[in-house]
């Protein structure tokens, strides 16, 4: 599970054996969130949040949106080209 970026103390990771649709996991200690990317243009979709406050989640979503192109490139690099929203 490569770390592709960091948002403050949280790691943004993509699991190598993961499934579509394109998404990232944001993890920090026991807390985690899963964001569906809807590549290439978004919008981001929060699929799951375990433990992040609303304020933290809002910040994570804002930062992730600004890095959406990077996250989509990394997903494709690890999982290959193709329709990302299926």
Protein Blocks (a to p, Z undefined) as FASTA:
>chain_A
ZZfbdehjbccdddfkbccdddddddehjbccdddfkiakbpaddfbdghiafklmmmmm
mmmmmmmmmmmmmmmmmnopadfkZZ
